[in-house]
Amino acid sequence: MPLTRSLDDSTVVITGASSGIGTATAYALARRGAAVVLAARSEPALQQVAQRCRELGGRSLAVPTDVTDLESVQRLAERAAAEFGHVDAWINNAAVSAVGLFDEIPVAEFRRVLEVNLLGAVHGIRAALPYLGAAGGGVLVNNASVLAEVAMPYQSAYNATKHGIRGLADTVRQELRVTGRGQISICTVLPATIDTPFYRHAANYSGREVVPPPPVYPPEVVAETIVRVLRRPRREAYAGGLGRLIGLQWRLAPALMERTLGWYGRHTQFGPGARADSSGNVFDGDSDGRQDGGWHGRRRQLARMATAFGLAAAGTAVGTMAAINRRSRLVR
């Protein structure tokens, strides 16, 4: 079910709110008058985002939080309810990544990605459910990725966590329904490539500059998708048109699409510059409150490649459907 209150009377908790999608979502909600409770590791960036939310007409509270620590996340929920009286929605958005070949990413970094992305979502759900129930119902959104449905090379840890978040959400949704708590909606958002600082902050063991594979959508696309899901909950919602197309093609022809995305990921995730190994922000927060990552030029330069990829995927989908139809006619 949707929020039990209007957005301008709702309290929304957002993890990973100090940059990128989290920041864009906080601003989108603040413009609609919501109270936003902002969580991340970087307090200066959180305070900056909180101030901007107030300027946009919303109410805000910054709560420095490490999502890998359950007690820290529970304190976040307690602070939100104490400040605004209720918690109506919770957005699990915090995420980090380690880029490189699976057998070359240090185990410590791999483990930390699992802890932040997947265990962080676990902690968020556990902390949120009692408060959403006490509010008479609410919406919990897990910001996953199209990589919760498909896979790309050099992203093994991130892929694993996003697939895990999708399965976790499906299971919790089932359990809420069968235990009579269906007034709490569990939704998963699957963004395509988004223009955020995420790629510069990722741990990098590829030896090369990490760049976002095109097409690159602005973070506001995801923010508006999340707002729509809060108002009209859905099991899953894509953000970015190519993500939906890739997901469809993966379901229709998984082996072919696995090869296609393997080639695409190898040729579009890296820039020309060499880079020394780095753990990025996997262990230490370094956000600066920016929504975008400055990839606007890359959007323009690689638009043709993205269009060609989209057309190829669409053509393959049509061919696959035709083959299925022919097979079904033969069976009859």
C-alpha positions in Angstrom: 0.0 0.0 0.0 1.2 3.6 -0.5 2.2 6.1 2.2 -0.5 6.6 4.8 0.2 10.3 4.8 0.8 12.9 2.0 4.4 13.5 1.1 4.4 16.9 2.8 3.5 15.2 6.1 5.8 12.2 5.7 9.2 11.4 7.2 11.6 9.6 4.8 14.9 8.1 5.9 17.6 8.0 3.1 20.9 6.2 3.5 23.8 7.1 1.3 22.4 10.6 1.2 25.7 12.5 1.1 26.0 12.4 -2.7 24.6 11.1 -6.0 21.2 9.4 -6.1 20.7 9.9 -2.3 21.3 13.6 -2.5 19.1 14.0 -5.6 16.3 12.0 -3.9 16.5 14.1 -0.7 16.1 17.3 -2.9 13.2 15.8 -4.8 11.4 15.0 -1.5 12.3 18.3 0.1 10.7 20.2 -2.8 7.5 18.3 -2.0 7.7 19.4 1.7 8.7 16.0 3.1 10.9 15.6 6.2 14.1 13.9 5.1 16.4 12.1 7.5 19.8 11.9 5.9 22.3 9.2 6.7 25.9 8.6 5.5 29.4 8.4 6.9 30.5 12.0 5.9 28.9 14.5 8.3 30.1 17.7 6.6 28.5 16.5 3.3 25.3 15.5 5.1 25.0 18.9 6.8 25.4 20.6 3.4 22.7 18.5 1.9 20.4 19.0 4.9 20.8 22.8 4.6 19.9 22.7 0.9 16.8 20.6 1.7 15.6 23.3 4.1 16.2 25.9 1.5 14.0 23.9 -0.9 11.1 23.9 1.5 11.6 20.6 3.3 12.5 19.7 6.9 15.7 17.8 7.4 17.9 16.0 9.9 21.5 14.8 9.3 22.5 11.6 11.2 26.0 10.3 10.5 25.6 6.5 10.2 27.6 3.5 9.3 25.1 1.1 7.7 27.4 -1.9 8.4 26.7 -1.3 12.1 23.2 -2.5 13.1 23.2 -0.4 16.3 24.1 2.7 14.3 21.2 2.1 11.9 18.8 1.5 14.8 19.9 4.8 16.3 19.1 6.4 12.9 15.6 5.1 13.1 15.1 6.2 16.7 16.4 9.7 15.9 14.1 10.0 12.9 11.0 9.0 14.9 12.0 11.2 17.9 12.5 14.3 15.7 9.5 14.0 13.5 7.1 11.7 15.4 6.9 8.9 12.8 8.8 7.1 10.0 6.7 6.6 6.8 9.3 5.5 4.3 12.9 4.2 4.3 15.2 4.2 1.3 18.2 1.8 1.4 20.6 3.6 -1.0 24.1 3.3 0.5 26.5 1.5 -1.8 30.2 1.2 -2.7 32.0 -0.8 -5.3 35.3 -2.5 -6.0 36.2 -2.6 -9.7 38.6 -5.2 -11.2 38.8 -8.9 -12.0 37.3 -11.2 -9.4 40.6 -12.9 -8.5 42.5 -9.6 -8.3 40.2 -7.6 -5.9 41.5 -8.0 -2.3 39.3 -10.1 -0.1 39.0 -7.3 2.4 37.6 -4.9 -0.2 35.2 -7.6 -1.5 34.0 -8.3 2.0 33.4 -4.6 2.7 31.3 -4.2 -0.5 29.1 -7.1 0.7 28.9 -5.5 4.2 27.9 -2.0 3.0 25.6 -2.9 0.1 23.9 -6.1 1.2 24.3 -6.2 5.0 23.6 -2.4 5.1 20.2 -3.1 3.4 19.5 -5.9 5.9 20.2 -3.5 8.8 18.0 -0.9 7.2 15.1 -3.2 6.7 15.4 -4.6 10.3 15.5 -1.1 11.7 12.7 0.3 9.5 10.0 -2.4 9.8 8.9 -1.7 13.4 8.6 2.0 12.8 6.7 1.6 9.4 4.3 -0.8 11.2 3.8 1.7 14.1 3.0 4.4 11.5 0.1 2.2 10.2 2.1 1.2 7.1 4.7 2.7 4.8 7.1 2.1 1.9 10.6 0.6 2.0 12.6 1.2 -1.2 15.8 -0.7 -1.9 17.9 1.1 -4.5 19.5 -1.8 -6.4 20.6 -1.5 -10.0 19.9 -3.1 -13.3 22.9 -5.2 -12.2 20.5 -6.9 -9.8 19.1 -8.6 -12.9 22.0 -8.7 -15.3 25.8 -8.9 -14.8 28.8 -7.1 -16.2 32.5 -8.0 -15.9 34.8 -6.3 -13.4 31.9 -5.8 -11.0 31.7 -9.1 -9.2 31.2 -7.8 -5.7 28.7 -5.2 -6.7 26.8 -7.6 -8.9 26.6 -10.1 -6.1 25.2 -7.6 -3.6 22.6 -6.2 -6.0 21.4 -9.7 -6.9 21.2 -10.4 -3.2 19.2 -7.2 -2.4 16.6 -8.1 -5.0 16.2 -11.6 -3.6 16.1 -10.2 -0.1 13.4 -7.8 -1.0 11.3 -10.5 -2.7 11.5 -12.7 0.4 10.7 -10.0 3.0 7.7 -8.9 0.8 6.4 -12.5 0.9 6.9 -12.7 4.7 5.1 -9.5 5.3 2.1 -10.6 3.2 1.8 -14.0 4.8 2.1 -12.6 8.4 -0.6 -9.9 7.9 1.7 -7.0 7.5 0.9 -6.2 3.9 0.4 -2.5 4.7 4.2 -2.2 4.4 5.3 -2.2 0.8 8.8 -3.4 -0.2 9.9 -2.0 -3.6 13.1 -2.4 -5.6 14.4 0.3 -8.0 16.7 -0.8 -10.8 18.7 2.2 -12.2 20.7 2.0 -15.4 24.1 3.9 -15.5 23.7 7.2 -13.5 25.9 10.3 -13.6 27.1 10.4 -10.0 30.5 10.5 -8.2 30.2 6.8 -7.6 32.7 5.8 -10.3 35.5 8.0 -9.1 34.9 6.8 -5.5 35.0 3.1 -6.3 37.9 0.9 -5.2 39.9 0.3 -8.3 42.1 -2.7 -9.0 41.8 -2.6 -12.8 44.9 -0.5 -13.4 42.8 1.9 -15.5 40.5 4.9 -15.0 37.0 3.8 -14.2 34.2 5.5 -16.2 30.4 4.9 -16.4 29.2 2.8 -19.4 26.8 4.8 -21.5 24.1 5.9 -21.8 24.5 7.9 -18.6 21.3 9.2 -17.1 21.1 12.2 -14.6 20.5 11.2 -10.9 17.2 13.1 -11.0 15.8 10.3 -13.2 16.2 7.9 -10.2 15.0 10.4 -7.7 11.7 10.9 -9.5 11.3 7.2 -9.9 11.7 6.7 -6.2 9.1 9.5 -5.5 6.7 7.8 -7.9 7.2 4.4 -6.1 6.6 6.1 -2.7 3.2 7.4 -4.0 2.3 4.3 -5.9 4.4 1.3 -4.7 5.5 -1.3 -7.2 7.5 -4.5 -6.7 10.2 -3.2 -9.1 10.7 -0.1 -11.2 13.5 0.6 -13.7 15.1 4.1 -13.9 16.6 4.7 -17.3 15.1 3.3 -20.5 18.0 1.2 -21.6 18.0 -0.6 -18.3 14.5 -1.9 -19.0 15.5 -3.1 -22.4 18.6 -4.9 -21.2 16.6 -6.6 -18.4 14.0 -7.8 -21.0 16.7 -9.1 -23.3 18.5 -10.9 -20.5 15.3 -12.8 -19.7 14.7 -13.7 -23.3 18.2 -14.7 -24.3 20.4 -14.9 -21.2 23.4 -16.6 -22.8 23.6 -14.2 -25.7 23.1 -11.2 -23.5 25.8 -12.4 -21.1 28.3 -12.4 -24.0 27.0 -9.0 -25.3 27.3 -7.3 -21.9 30.7 -8.9 -21.4 32.0 -7.3 -24.5 30.2 -4.0 -23.7 31.5 -3.9 -20.2 35.1 -4.6 -21.2 35.1 -1.8 -23.8 33.1 1.0 -22.0 34.0 0.9 -18.3 37.5 2.2 -18.6 39.1 5.4 -19.8 42.5 5.9 -21.3 44.3 6.9 -18.2 46.3 4.5 -16.0 45.4 4.3 -12.3 47.3 2.9 -9.2 45.4 0.4 -7.1 43.1 2.2 -4.6 40.5 1.2 -2.0 38.5 4.4 -2.9 35.7 5.1 -0.4 35.1 1.5 0.5 36.4 2.0 4.0 36.3 5.7 4.5 33.5 8.1 3.4 34.7 11.0 1.2 31.5 12.5 -0.2 31.2 16.2 -1.0 27.4 16.6 -1.4 27.5 16.5 -5.2 24.6 14.9 -7.1 26.4 14.5 -10.4 29.8 13.1 -11.3 30.5 15.4 -14.1 30.0 12.8 -16.9 27.9 15.0 -19.1 30.6 15.1 -21.9 30.8 11.3 -21.8 27.0 11.2 -22.4 27.5 13.1 -25.6 30.6 11.4 -26.8 29.3 7.9 -26.5 25.7 8.4 -27.4 26.2 6.7 -30.8 27.7 3.6 -29.1 24.9 3.4 -26.7 22.3 3.8 -29.4 23.9 1.1 -31.5 23.9 -1.2 -28.4 20.3 -0.5 -27.7 19.3 -1.2 -31.3 21.3 -4.4 -31.4 19.6 -5.6 -28.1 16.2 -4.6 -29.5 16.9 -6.6 -32.7 18.0 -9.6 -30.7 14.8 -9.4 -28.6 12.6 -9.3 -31.7 14.5 -12.2 -33.2 14.2 -14.2 -29.9 10.5 -13.6 -29.7 10.1 -14.7 -33.3 11.9 -17.9 -32.6 9.8 -18.6 -29.6 6.6 -18.0 -31.6 7.8 -20.4 -34.4 8.7 -23.0 -31.8 5.2 -22.7 -30.2 3.5 -23.1 -33.6 5.6 -26.3 -34.2 4.6 -27.7 -30.8 0.9 -27.2 -31.7 
